Amino acid sequence: NAVDAALETHGNVAIGWRETGDSVEIFIEDEGPGIMNTANLFVPFFTTKPDGSGIGLALSRQIAEAHGGSLSLTNRQNHSGAVALLCLPR
């Protein structure tokens, strides 16, 4: 998803991680147009892509939660684009 978004604006995608206390955070930031409507991001089978299934984000969040973690997607604060944050316990 990040690569598709960044391609729209010829932006970059950055991937990184950090340890925070009792968890590990993995983040993916893109320089795409950002997320226009966040209300349905994690709704199963909801998609804005013509060939999308709408299962990817919902399944990813479910897997993260099954491991005691979380998955969130937000717009970047001071730049265009979005950031996906996966938090997992250590």
Backbone as XML, in Angstrom:
<?xml version="1.0"?>
<chain id="A" units="angstrom">
  <residue number="1" name="ASN">
    <atom name="N" x="0.821" y="-1.193" z="0.000"/>
    <atom name="CA" x="0.000" y="0.000" z="0.000"/>
    <atom name="C" x="0.861" y="1.252" z="0.000"/>
  </residue>
  <residue number="2" name="ALA">
    <atom name="N" x="1.923" y="1.260" z="0.813"/>
    <atom name="CA" x="2.795" y="2.434" z="0.894"/>
    <atom name="C" x="3.473" y="2.716" z="-0.438"/>
  </residue>
  <residue number="3" name="VAL">
    <atom name="N" x="3.926" y="1.681" z="-1.103"/>
    <atom name="CA" x="4.598" y="1.862" z="-2.394"/>
    <atom name="C" x="3.611" y="2.411" z="-3.419"/>
  </residue>
  <residue number="4" name="ASP">
    <atom name="N" x="2.405" y="1.872" z="-3.458"/>
    <atom name="CA" x="1.387" y="2.383" z="-4.383"/>
    <atom name="C" x="1.113" y="3.861" z="-4.128"/>
  </residue>
  <residue number="5" name="ALA">
    <atom name="N" x="1.000" y="4.241" z="-2.860"/>
    <atom name="CA" x="0.726" y="5.639" z="-2.517"/>
    <atom name="C" x="1.886" y="6.542" z="-2.904"/>
  </residue>
  <residue number="6" name="ALA">
    <atom name="N" x="3.102" y="6.108" z="-2.634"/>
    <atom name="CA" x="4.277" y="6.921" z="-2.949"/>
    <atom name="C" x="4.457" y="7.083" z="-4.456"/>
  </residue>
  <residue number="7" name="LEU">
    <atom name="N" x="4.078" y="6.082" z="-5.221"/>
    <atom name="CA" x="4.198" y="6.173" z="-6.674"/>
    <atom name="C" x="3.325" y="7.289" z="-7.248"/>
  </residue>
  <residue number="8" name="GLU">
    <atom name="N" x="2.191" y="7.549" z="-6.593"/>
    <atom name="CA" x="1.291" y="8.603" z="-7.066"/>
    <atom name="C" x="1.965" y="9.969" z="-7.062"/>
  </residue>
  <residue number="9" name="THR">
    <atom name="N" x="2.857" y="10.204" z="-6.106"/>
    <atom name="CA" x="3.490" y="11.516" z="-5.958"/>
    <atom name="C" x="4.994" y="11.459" z="-6.195"/>
  </residue>
  <residue number="10" name="HIS">
    <atom name="N" x="5.483" y="10.318" z="-6.676"/>
    <atom name="CA" x="6.921" y="10.106" z="-6.888"/>
    <atom name="C" x="7.696" y="10.297" z="-5.585"/>
  </residue>
  <residue number="11" name="GLY">
    <atom name="N" x="7.078" y="9.923" z="-4.477"/>
    <atom name="CA" x="7.694" y="10.068" z="-3.161"/>
    <atom name="C" x="8.465" y="8.833" z="-2.754"/>
  </residue>
  <residue number="12" name="ASN">
    <atom name="N" x="8.973" y="8.871" z="-1.549"/>
    <atom name="CA" x="9.770" y="7.781" z="-0.990"/>
    <atom name="C" x="8.969" y="6.987" z="0.027"/>
  </residue>
  <residue number="13" name="VAL">
    <atom name="N" x="9.490" y="5.814" z="0.355"/>
    <atom name="CA" x="8.958" y="4.981" z="1.423"/>
    <atom name="C" x="10.112" y="4.693" z="2.375"/>
  </residue>
  <residue number="14" name="ALA">
    <atom name="N" x="9.887" y="4.926" z="3.662"/>
    <atom name="CA" x="10.906" y="4.657" z="4.677"/>
    <atom name="C" x="10.387" y="3.581" z="5.619"/>
  </residue>
  <residue number="15" name="ILE">
    <atom name="N" x="11.272" y="2.659" z="5.982"/>
    <atom name="CA" x="10.928" y="1.573" z="6.899"/>
    <atom name="C" x="11.929" y="1.604" z="8.040"/>
  </residue>
  <residue number="16" name="GLY">
    <atom name="N" x="11.435" y="1.463" z="9.262"/>
    <atom name="CA" x="12.335" y="1.465" z="10.407"/>
    <atom name="C" x="11.708" y="0.780" z="11.603"/>
  </residue>
  <residue number="17" name="TRP">
    <atom name="N" x="12.470" y="0.727" z="12.684"/>
    <atom name="CA" x="11.973" y="0.119" z="13.915"/>
    <atom name="C" x="12.662" y="0.781" z="15.099"/>
  </residue>
  <residue number="18" name="ARG">
    <atom name="N" x="12.048" y="0.627" z="16.262"/>
    <atom name="CA" x="12.628" y="1.141" z="17.502"/>
    <atom name="C" x="12.092" y="0.321" z="18.673"/>
  </residue>
  <residue number="19" name="GLU">
    <atom name="N" x="12.897" y="0.229" z="19.710"/>
    <atom name="CA" x="12.476" y="-0.431" z="20.941"/>
    <atom name="C" x="11.958" y="0.633" z="21.897"/>
  </residue>
  <residue number="20" name="THR">
    <atom name="N" x="10.820" y="0.362" z="22.508"/>
    <atom name="CA" x="10.250" y="1.297" z="23.476"/>
    <atom name="C" x="9.798" y="0.517" z="24.701"/>
  </residue>
  <residue number="21" name="GLY">
    <atom name="N" x="10.584" y="0.551" z="25.740"/>
    <atom name="CA" x="10.207" y="-0.142" z="26.973"/>
    <atom name="C" x="9.972" y="-1.616" z="26.762"/>
  </residue>
  <residue number="22" name="ASP">
    <atom name="N" x="8.716" y="-2.024" z="26.804"/>
    <atom name="CA" x="8.385" y="-3.447" z="26.694"/>
    <atom name="C" x="7.846" y="-3.832" z="25.317"/>
  </residue>
  <residue number="23" name="SER">
    <atom name="N" x="8.072" y="-2.982" z="24.312"/>
    <atom name="CA" x="7.576" y="-3.313" z="22.974"/>
    <atom name="C" x="8.576" y="-2.925" z="21.890"/>
  </residue>
  <residue number="24" name="VAL">
    <atom name="N" x="8.305" y="-3.435" z="20.709"/>
    <atom name="CA" x="9.063" y="-3.081" z="19.512"/>
    <atom name="C" x="8.073" y="-2.452" z="18.538"/>
  </residue>
  <residue number="25" name="GLU">
    <atom name="N" x="8.455" y="-1.311" z="17.961"/>
    <atom name="CA" x="7.605" y="-0.628" z="16.992"/>
    <atom name="C" x="8.251" y="-0.696" z="15.615"/>
  </residue>
  <residue number="26" name="ILE">
    <atom name="N" x="7.490" y="-1.126" z="14.649"/>
    <atom name="CA" x="7.937" y="-1.163" z="13.258"/>
    <atom name="C" x="7.072" y="-0.152" z="12.513"/>
  </residue>
  <residue number="27" name="PHE">
    <atom name="N" x="7.725" y="0.757" z="11.790"/>
    <atom name="CA" x="6.960" y="1.781" z="11.097"/>
    <atom name="C" x="7.318" y="1.842" z="9.621"/>
  </residue>
  <residue number="28" name="ILE">
    <atom name="N" x="6.318" y="2.185" z="8.831"/>
    <atom name="CA" x="6.472" y="2.376" z="7.389"/>
    <atom name="C" x="5.841" y="3.722" z="7.066"/>
  </residue>
  <residue number="29" name="GLU">
    <atom name="N" x="6.657" y="4.635" z="6.543"/>
    <atom name="CA" x="6.180" y="5.972" z="6.189"/>
    <atom name="C" x="6.267" y="6.160" z="4.682"/>
  </residue>
  <residue number="30" name="ASP">
    <atom name="N" x="5.229" y="6.746" z="4.104"/>
    <atom name="CA" x="5.287" y="7.052" z="2.676"/>
    <atom name="C" x="5.092" y="8.544" z="2.462"/>
  </residue>
  <residue number="31" name="GLU">
    <atom name="N" x="5.401" y="8.988" z="1.266"/>
    <atom name="CA" x="5.224" y="10.385" z="0.885"/>
    <atom name="C" x="4.120" y="10.515" z="-0.161"/>
  </residue>
  <residue number="32" name="GLY">
    <atom name="N" x="3.099" y="9.683" z="-0.019"/>
    <atom name="CA" x="1.964" y="9.713" z="-0.932"/>
    <atom name="C" x="0.993" y="10.815" z="-0.560"/>
  </residue>
  <residue number="33" name="PRO">
    <atom name="N" x="-0.231" y="10.728" z="-1.058"/>
    <atom name="CA" x="-1.222" y="11.775" z="-0.802"/>
    <atom name="C" x="-1.829" y="11.731" z="0.602"/>
  </residue>
  <residue number="34" name="GLY">
    <atom name="N" x="-1.541" y="10.712" z="1.372"/>
    <atom name="CA" x="-2.145" y="10.572" z="2.695"/>
    <atom name="C" x="-3.432" y="9.768" z="2.625"/>
  </residue>
  <residue number="35" name="ILE">
    <atom name="N" x="-4.067" y="9.607" z="3.764"/>
    <atom name="CA" x="-5.295" y="8.821" z="3.872"/>
    <atom name="C" x="-6.470" y="9.790" z="3.914"/>
  </residue>
  <residue number="36" name="MET">
    <atom name="N" x="-7.326" y="9.706" z="2.919"/>
    <atom name="CA" x="-8.455" y="10.636" z="2.828"/>
    <atom name="C" x="-9.568" y="10.297" z="3.822"/>
  </residue>
  <residue number="37" name="ASN">
    <atom name="N" x="-9.917" y="9.023" z="3.926"/>
    <atom name="CA" x="-11.010" y="8.606" z="4.796"/>
    <atom name="C" x="-10.532" y="7.439" z="5.643"/>
  </residue>
  <residue number="38" name="THR">
    <atom name="N" x="-10.324" y="7.684" z="6.920"/>
    <atom name="CA" x="-9.791" y="6.637" z="7.795"/>
    <atom name="C" x="-10.880" y="5.773" z="8.427"/>
  </residue>
  <residue number="39" name="ALA">
    <atom name="N" x="-12.131" y="6.133" z="8.252"/>
    <atom name="CA" x="-13.221" y="5.434" z="8.939"/>
    <atom name="C" x="-13.318" y="3.956" z="8.576"/>
  </residue>
  <residue number="40" name="ASN">
    <atom name="N" x="-13.027" y="3.596" z="7.340"/>
    <atom name="CA" x="-13.219" y="2.215" z="6.895"/>
    <atom name="C" x="-11.919" y="1.457" z="6.659"/>
  </residue>
  <residue number="41" name="LEU">
    <atom name="N" x="-10.804" y="1.986" z="7.124"/>
    <atom name="CA" x="-9.506" y="1.370" z="6.836"/>
    <atom name="C" x="-9.434" y="-0.106" z="7.213"/>
  </residue>
  <residue number="42" name="PHE">
    <atom name="N" x="-9.956" y="-0.448" z="8.369"/>
    <atom name="CA" x="-9.812" y="-1.809" z="8.878"/>
    <atom name="C" x="-11.112" y="-2.615" z="8.788"/>
  </residue>
  <residue number="43" name="VAL">
    <atom name="N" x="-12.059" y="-2.141" z="7.999"/>
    <atom name="CA" x="-13.316" y="-2.869" z="7.786"/>
    <atom name="C" x="-13.062" y="-3.959" z="6.748"/>
  </residue>
  <residue number="44" name="PRO">
    <atom name="N" x="-13.309" y="-5.229" z="7.114"/>
    <atom name="CA" x="-13.071" y="-6.314" z="6.156"/>
    <atom name="C" x="-13.872" y="-6.123" z="4.868"/>
  </residue>
  <residue number="45" name="PHE">
    <atom name="N" x="-13.207" y="-6.373" z="3.759"/>
    <atom name="CA" x="-13.776" y="-6.340" z="2.411"/>
    <atom name="C" x="-14.094" y="-4.931" z="1.902"/>
  </residue>
  <residue number="46" name="PHE">
    <atom name="N" x="-13.728" y="-3.888" z="2.650"/>
    <atom name="CA" x="-13.858" y="-2.524" z="2.141"/>
    <atom name="C" x="-12.578" y="-2.180" z="1.394"/>
  </residue>
  <residue number="47" name="THR">
    <atom name="N" x="-12.706" y="-1.699" z="0.179"/>
    <atom name="CA" x="-11.533" y="-1.330" z="-0.609"/>
    <atom name="C" x="-11.845" y="-0.123" z="-1.479"/>
  </residue>
  <residue number="48" name="THR">
    <atom name="N" x="-10.818" y="0.641" z="-1.770"/>
    <atom name="CA" x="-10.946" y="1.757" z="-2.709"/>
    <atom name="C" x="-10.235" y="1.439" z="-4.016"/>
  </residue>
  <residue number="49" name="LYS">
    <atom name="N" x="-9.628" y="0.262" z="-4.084"/>
    <atom name="CA" x="-8.881" y="-0.142" z="-5.277"/>
    <atom name="C" x="-9.762" y="-1.016" z="-6.172"/>
  </residue>
  <residue number="50" name="PRO">
    <atom name="N" x="-9.704" y="-0.798" z="-7.479"/>
    <atom name="CA" x="-10.547" y="-1.582" z="-8.393"/>
    <atom name="C" x="-10.324" y="-3.090" z="-8.292"/>
  </residue>
  <residue number="51" name="ASP">
    <atom name="N" x="-9.102" y="-3.510" z="-8.060"/>
    <atom name="CA" x="-8.797" y="-4.937" z="-7.978"/>
    <atom name="C" x="-8.488" y="-5.382" z="-6.556"/>
  </residue>
  <residue number="52" name="GLY">
    <atom name="N" x="-8.842" y="-4.576" z="-5.561"/>
    <atom name="CA" x="-8.539" y="-4.911" z="-4.170"/>
    <atom name="C" x="-9.569" y="-5.839" z="-3.565"/>
  </residue>
  <residue number="53" name="SER">
    <atom name="N" x="-9.146" y="-6.595" z="-2.559"/>
    <atom name="CA" x="-10.067" y="-7.490" z="-1.859"/>
    <atom name="C" x="-10.566" y="-6.874" z="-0.557"/>
  </residue>
  <residue number="54" name="GLY">
    <atom name="N" x="-9.833" y="-5.901" z="-0.018"/>
    <atom name="CA" x="-10.232" y="-5.276" z="1.233"/>
    <atom name="C" x="-9.940" y="-6.119" z="2.453"/>
  </residue>
  <residue number="55" name="ILE">
    <atom name="N" x="-9.125" y="-7.133" z="2.321"/>
    <atom name="CA" x="-8.849" y="-8.013" z="3.453"/>
    <atom name="C" x="-7.480" y="-7.753" z="4.085"/>
  </residue>
  <residue number="56" name="GLY">
    <atom name="N" x="-6.571" y="-7.114" z="3.366"/>
    <atom name="CA" x="-5.192" y="-6.960" z="3.822"/>
    <atom name="C" x="-5.022" y="-6.258" z="5.154"/>
  </residue>
  <residue number="57" name="LEU">
    <atom name="N" x="-5.566" y="-5.057" z="5.300"/>
    <atom name="CA" x="-5.393" y="-4.313" z="6.546"/>
    <atom name="C" x="-6.156" y="-4.957" z="7.698"/>
  </residue>
  <residue number="58" name="ALA">
    <atom name="N" x="-7.360" y="-5.436" z="7.425"/>
    <atom name="CA" x="-8.148" y="-6.085" z="8.477"/>
    <atom name="C" x="-7.437" y="-7.330" z="9.000"/>
  </residue>
  <residue number="59" name="LEU">
    <atom name="N" x="-6.910" y="-8.131" z="8.098"/>
    <atom name="CA" x="-6.195" y="-9.345" z="8.495"/>
    <atom name="C" x="-4.895" y="-9.001" z="9.217"/>
  </residue>
  <residue number="60" name="SER">
    <atom name="N" x="-4.186" y="-8.001" z="8.737"/>
    <atom name="CA" x="-2.935" y="-7.590" z="9.379"/>
    <atom name="C" x="-3.175" y="-7.134" z="10.811"/>
  </residue>
  <residue number="61" name="ARG">
    <atom name="N" x="-4.222" y="-6.347" z="11.025"/>
    <atom name="CA" x="-4.527" y="-5.888" z="12.386"/>
    <atom name="C" x="-4.918" y="-7.070" z="13.272"/>
  </residue>
  <residue number="62" name="GLN">
    <atom name="N" x="-5.696" y="-7.994" z="12.738"/>
    <atom name="CA" x="-6.119" y="-9.160" z="13.515"/>
    <atom name="C" x="-4.910" y="-9.997" z="13.935"/>
  </residue>
  <residue number="63" name="ILE">
    <atom name="N" x="-3.954" y="-10.175" z="13.051"/>
    <atom name="CA" x="-2.737" y="-10.930" z="13.373"/>
    <atom name="C" x="-1.929" y="-10.200" z="14.441"/>
  </residue>
  <residue number="64" name="ALA">
    <atom name="N" x="-1.786" y="-8.889" z="14.297"/>
    <atom name="CA" x="-1.053" y="-8.103" z="15.296"/>
    <atom name="C" x="-1.701" y="-8.245" z="16.670"/>
  </residue>
  <residue number="65" name="GLU">
    <atom name="N" x="-3.017" y="-8.128" z="16.727"/>
    <atom name="CA" x="-3.730" y="-8.230" z="17.997"/>
    <atom name="C" x="-3.646" y="-9.631" z="18.587"/>
  </residue>
  <residue number="66" name="ALA">
    <atom name="N" x="-3.613" y="-10.666" z="17.749"/>
    <atom name="CA" x="-3.479" y="-12.043" z="18.229"/>
    <atom name="C" x="-2.135" y="-12.265" z="18.917"/>
  </residue>
  <residue number="67" name="HIS">
    <atom name="N" x="-1.160" y="-11.431" z="18.582"/>
    <atom name="CA" x="0.165" y="-11.518" z="19.199"/>
    <atom name="C" x="0.347" y="-10.478" z="20.296"/>
  </residue>
  <residue number="68" name="GLY">
    <atom name="N" x="-0.749" y="-9.880" z="20.750"/>
    <atom name="CA" x="-0.686" y="-8.901" z="21.828"/>
    <atom name="C" x="-0.245" y="-7.524" z="21.383"/>
  </residue>
  <residue number="69" name="GLY">
    <atom name="N" x="-0.319" y="-7.257" z="20.088"/>
    <atom name="CA" x="0.141" y="-5.980" z="19.556"/>
    <atom name="C" x="-0.979" y="-5.151" z="18.968"/>
  </residue>
  <residue number="70" name="SER">
    <atom name="N" x="-0.575" y="-4.176" z="18.163"/>
    <atom name="CA" x="-1.549" y="-3.297" z="17.522"/>
    <atom name="C" x="-1.011" y="-2.828" z="16.176"/>
  </residue>
  <residue number="71" name="LEU">
    <atom name="N" x="-1.914" y="-2.393" z="15.326"/>
    <atom name="CA" x="-1.564" y="-1.835" z="14.023"/>
    <atom name="C" x="-2.404" y="-0.590" z="13.812"/>
  </residue>
  <residue number="72" name="SER">
    <atom name="N" x="-1.750" y="0.513" z="13.461"/>
    <atom name="CA" x="-2.477" y="1.752" z="13.198"/>
    <atom name="C" x="-1.955" y="2.406" z="11.929"/>
  </residue>
  <residue number="73" name="LEU">
    <atom name="N" x="-2.812" y="3.173" z="11.291"/>
    <atom name="CA" x="-2.446" y="3.972" z="10.119"/>
    <atom name="C" x="-2.925" y="5.391" z="10.354"/>
  </residue>
  <residue number="74" name="THR">
    <atom name="N" x="-2.028" y="6.344" z="10.181"/>
    <atom name="CA" x="-2.366" y="7.750" z="10.365"/>
    <atom name="C" x="-1.685" y="8.574" z="9.286"/>
  </residue>
  <residue number="75" name="ASN">
    <atom name="N" x="-2.172" y="9.779" z="9.109"/>
    <atom name="CA" x="-1.492" y="10.709" z="8.227"/>
    <atom name="C" x="-0.277" y="11.276" z="8.950"/>
  </residue>
  <residue number="76" name="ARG">
    <atom name="N" x="0.769" y="11.554" z="8.198"/>
    <atom name="CA" x="1.966" y="12.148" z="8.783"/>
    <atom name="C" x="1.648" y="13.562" z="9.255"/>
  </residue>
  <residue number="77" name="GLN">
    <atom name="N" x="2.297" y="13.991" z="10.328"/>
    <atom name="CA" x="2.004" y="15.288" z="10.942"/>
    <atom name="C" x="2.482" y="16.478" z="10.114"/>
  </residue>
  <residue number="78" name="ASN">
    <atom name="N" x="3.743" y="16.492" z="9.727"/>
    <atom name="CA" x="4.329" y="17.676" z="9.097"/>
    <atom name="C" x="4.689" y="17.489" z="7.632"/>
  </residue>
  <residue number="79" name="HIS">
    <atom name="N" x="4.271" y="16.373" z="7.052"/>
    <atom name="CA" x="4.605" y="16.066" z="5.666"/>
    <atom name="C" x="3.404" y="15.390" z="5.016"/>
  </residue>
  <residue number="80" name="SER">
    <atom name="N" x="3.424" y="15.310" z="3.692"/>
    <atom name="CA" x="2.384" y="14.540" z="3.019"/>
    <atom name="C" x="2.674" y="13.060" z="3.225"/>
  </residue>
  <residue number="81" name="GLY">
    <atom name="N" x="1.648" y="12.258" z="3.149"/>
    <atom name="CA" x="1.823" y="10.821" z="3.279"/>
    <atom name="C" x="1.209" y="10.262" z="4.541"/>
  </residue>
  <residue number="82" name="ALA">
    <atom name="N" x="1.454" y="8.987" z="4.742"/>
    <atom name="CA" x="0.878" y="8.258" z="5.867"/>
    <atom name="C" x="1.958" y="7.436" z="6.549"/>
  </residue>
  <residue number="83" name="VAL">
    <atom name="N" x="1.644" y="6.996" z="7.761"/>
    <atom name="CA" x="2.556" y="6.122" z="8.492"/>
    <atom name="C" x="1.761" y="4.949" z="9.060"/>
  </residue>
  <residue number="84" name="ALA">
    <atom name="N" x="2.281" y="3.746" z="8.841"/>
    <atom name="CA" x="1.727" y="2.535" z="9.445"/>
    <atom name="C" x="2.626" y="2.184" z="10.617"/>
  </residue>
  <residue number="85" name="LEU">
    <atom name="N" x="2.028" y="1.914" z="11.770"/>
    <atom name="CA" x="2.793" y="1.600" z="12.971"/>
    <atom name="C" x="2.323" y="0.262" z="13.529"/>
  </residue>
  <residue number="86" name="LEU">
    <atom name="N" x="3.235" y="-0.700" z="13.548"/>
    <atom name="CA" x="2.980" y="-2.021" z="14.115"/>
    <atom name="C" x="3.727" y="-2.105" z="15.433"/>
  </residue>
  <residue number="87" name="CYS">
    <atom name="N" x="3.005" y="-2.299" z="16.532"/>
    <atom name="CA" x="3.605" y="-2.431" z="17.861"/>
    <atom name="C" x="3.408" y="-3.863" z="18.340"/>
  </residue>
  <residue number="88" name="LEU">
    <atom name="N" x="4.506" y="-4.478" z="18.758"/>
    <atom name="CA" x="4.462" y="-5.851" z="19.269"/>
    <atom name="C" x="5.194" y="-5.920" z="20.599"/>
  </residue>
  <residue number="89" name="PRO">
    <atom name="N" x="4.692" y="-6.734" z="21.529"/>
    <atom name="CA" x="5.395" y="-6.885" z="22.799"/>
    <atom name="C" x="6.715" y="-7.621" z="22.593"/>
  </residue>
  <residue number="90" name="ARG">
    <atom name="N" x="7.671" y="-7.327" z="23.452"/>
    <atom name="CA" x="8.984" y="-7.976" z="23.367"/>
    <atom name="C" x="8.946" y="-9.361" z="23.962"/>
  </residue>
</chain>
